[in-house]
């Protein structure tokens, strides 16, 4: 049986403003609980909100980046519900007139083709605080931390244009790439700077849309991918077993890789939305919007094309390196410093990314700086070290042992480039490999290059890995050919 | 009574409290008395007389005297701002740093704000002395002051009758001369109606003229702070201090504040007064109508012209208001949940229990009624029928006034349909109570300024004349009111029984 999956995303991105959306409190992450909560953040009586202009600028930047209409008289609404970490018992958000209207985002599919995902709208709203259930509390009590309460969010709502988890991830990564390139969100997923709610339904091709469920608050691409796969499978199994999907909100646990129902539509709050009477419509003029357009930095798509052209990268490599603003900056700095783009790109996509992944770090927190990486690449290029040695150097840099030259000196990793010494090594190996030399001579010329591996391996071994492989190859070929 | 309290020849305890704010400023300027002396005089009166009226929730004896002392020092140093040493009272809806601000509710009985409302700050900067916090209907919801957690305020003219509401404490305090002026707030008539019922002058400014920061919200799109005093001139002096553009209030309007005393003495010749026929229809007490008509005749005598006008959507005002105001209130009052401050029930067994009992215990019946009505009007499936319809009605009401002000300079009529009524007489019928504000509510919906000025007595109960001005035209309203008070004496009438009894009252030290 064929099933079609229909997915729409709601993405919350915390805006990188210094202060909150309606108060002057700091938005910095990680402070002691409630040290960044003013009277307004605590919803003390009589306090009133004043919109943060920077939050508007950021939302407008996002709107312009996705080619959307900017609403010139956007309105804040109140979404009313009781929860201890929501101090006013309503969230100030935008329902009918959001700041960013319909737009679209291009994603690249696995086969290299492009797909456009429509954005329904994006609106500004305030984040809630956090409930703390673990800590030094009296029996049966929970703590409330309001540091996050009032942090500005832009909520990006897609149309249900996404057909599978791979597209969902590509879309989410693209949004991550856009907001970090714009500098409007730090993109730190582990700190909750970007969170995804996924609406999923399945249907037979051509049939009407099925009943959807919403899986909320996914904070990594991997969790999102897994949660979608799990939910699609659950829905198909349920329907095929004669069951019926009920509209509900679900929670996915990334540790157990399981999801559970949080509440059904019947249990859902009636949020009693209405326009917030404390805030007037935010009226913008064309000049203002235009002035923001002038400040837009290079966007990921443009950067991707430039990387291909300027650095001769493949589309695949350019995609990886332009996807994250910090990654792109790291690459460009390293490439310019080393003067070696392809090798630099390979190292970043290969070793650096792998290591960051293993240690769950973002490129922003990479212990090896772009300059350090460039220094190492330069030593590979000038033949000082081999690629193999470079891995040891990289390890040393990662562990904070200094830059490439320091480590090369300290570990005695210079490769032997003395032609006399290399000739001696080659001669020695040839002298001890009568059988292999004989084979080489008797083999058809076209198959000879494949036989070089044995000799090179022996020579490198004899040199304890320090011989310059390029020189070894040259000398070896010359000497073997002399024997023909 | 010939001998003055504490044998201070400068304080005549039979006339001191008769002084207007303008008189007090002049007296302080001239050195006739000090701020400490007059402040002590008012504190004495409050202590001795307020048990009859219950107009104060909190009396700031110590801090008032300290402020008075500081004011006297500033004045001696030649650095006296506008209200330097002038005692006034704040409605207990304005947050006062370090002083309990209850909003008339058990919910906030223990609430001490760590900040001042902008209005409070403005008066502090102007050097005013704050005698205390005045009683009010709970969360400003009421027209009789019967909903206060601290008990009803009694009308000094007849203590069996209500003072009006919700600023009944401020109105009664000014009427009983327990403060020369008091701040108040008006969401649907809460300054003007009690001013009318207590025979004082009260002014609700244009929406956005006075900052709402630190003023506990009832219905944010309607709430507006304003002054109450014995004369229009005093209201002008107070408004000079209260009005400001406040960047902390997004609905505050960035427009220069004029000196509201500048135009007080303009003659009224040529003033066009609109008299809306809808304000003189069924339901208006004949005695009230007579007093208001007489006042209008007085204006004609001064050279003003009466123009019959119509505000055709007036009938929509009360129903629209009783959707919009409760809707906003239901959301504004949701923050009182027992989590961070204010009342919290004992030993909640879980979160839901805490919410339910905290709010059941902390709020009175009228507040609960409005929260329920408001939540209902905003509910899915009812929003269009109620809230959206009410907003449409609001636009029509506003347009009525915009059209009217193309023909006239001010609009006049009764402030409330009848004089003060007895306690409990409307207790069982919320709609009858809501009709108390039938003439005042429309101006809040339109955002216009309005005043109430004493204009007569019916059975020895005061009657208020309402003056409605165009947007930001408070000066013209005050001018009309002041000129009226130059040729009439209704504002000088005082209720019986407000004189100090006995001669052994302590005084300034």
HADDOCK unambig.tbl for C-alpha pairs under 7 A between the chains (distance, minus, plus):
assign (segid A and resid 43 and name CA) (segid B and resid 335 and name CA) 6.70 0.50 0.50
assign (segid A and resid 45 and name CA) (segid B and resid 214 and name CA) 6.92 0.50 0.50
assign (segid A and resid 45 and name CA) (segid B and resid 216 and name CA) 5.31 0.50 0.50
assign (segid A and resid 46 and name CA) (segid B and resid 213 and name CA) 5.66 0.50 0.50
assign (segid A and resid 46 and name CA) (segid B and resid 214 and name CA) 3.82 0.50 0.50
assign (segid A and resid 46 and name CA) (segid B and resid 215 and name CA) 4.65 0.50 0.50
assign (segid A and resid 46 and name CA) (segid B and resid 216 and name CA) 4.11 0.50 0.50
assign (segid A and resid 46 and name CA) (segid B and resid 217 and name CA) 5.94 0.50 0.50
assign (segid A and resid 47 and name CA) (segid B and resid 213 and name CA) 5.72 0.50 0.50
assign (segid A and resid 47 and name CA) (segid B and resid 214 and name CA) 5.48 0.50 0.50
assign (segid A and resid 48 and name CA) (segid B and resid 213 and name CA) 6.05 0.50 0.50
assign (segid A and resid 48 and name CA) (segid B and resid 248 and name CA) 6.76 0.50 0.50
assign (segid A and resid 48 and name CA) (segid B and resid 249 and name CA) 5.98 0.50 0.50
assign (segid A and resid 50 and name CA) (segid B and resid 248 and name CA) 6.33 0.50 0.50
assign (segid A and resid 50 and name CA) (segid B and resid 249 and name CA) 6.77 0.50 0.50
assign (segid A and resid 50 and name CA) (segid B and resid 250 and name CA) 5.69 0.50 0.50
assign (segid A and resid 80 and name CA) (segid B and resid 331 and name CA) 6.80 0.50 0.50
assign (segid A and resid 84 and name CA) (segid B and resid 339 and name CA) 6.52 0.50 0.50
assign (segid A and resid 87 and name CA) (segid B and resid 335 and name CA) 6.20 0.50 0.50
assign (segid A and resid 88 and name CA) (segid B and resid 334 and name CA) 6.54 0.50 0.50
assign (segid A and resid 88 and name CA) (segid B and resid 335 and name CA) 4.48 0.50 0.50
assign (segid A and resid 89 and name CA) (segid B and resid 334 and name CA) 5.53 0.50 0.50
assign (segid A and resid 89 and name CA) (segid B and resid 335 and name CA) 5.41 0.50 0.50
assign (segid A and resid 270 and name CA) (segid B and resid 379 and name CA) 6.62 0.50 0.50
assign (segid A and resid 270 and name CA) (segid B and resid 380 and name CA) 6.52 0.50 0.50
assign (segid A and resid 272 and name CA) (segid B and resid 378 and name CA) 5.01 0.50 0.50
assign (segid A and resid 272 and name CA) (segid B and resid 379 and name CA) 5.10 0.50 0.50
assign (segid A and resid 272 and name CA) (segid B and resid 380 and name CA) 6.54 0.50 0.50
assign (segid A and resid 277 and name CA) (segid B and resid 220 and name CA) 5.69 0.50 0.50
assign (segid A and resid 277 and name CA) (segid B and resid 221 and name CA) 5.34 0.50 0.50
assign (segid A and resid 278 and name CA) (segid B and resid 220 and name CA) 6.14 0.50 0.50
assign (segid A and resid 278 and name CA) (segid B and resid 250 and name CA) 6.70 0.50 0.50
assign (segid A and resid 278 and name CA) (segid B and resid 251 and name CA) 6.51 0.50 0.50
assign (segid A and resid 279 and name CA) (segid B and resid 250 and name CA) 5.88 0.50 0.50
assign (segid A and resid 279 and name CA) (segid B and resid 251 and name CA) 6.59 0.50 0.50
assign (segid A and resid 280 and name CA) (segid B and resid 250 and name CA) 6.88 0.50 0.50
assign (segid A and resid 280 and name CA) (segid B and resid 251 and name CA) 6.52 0.50 0.50
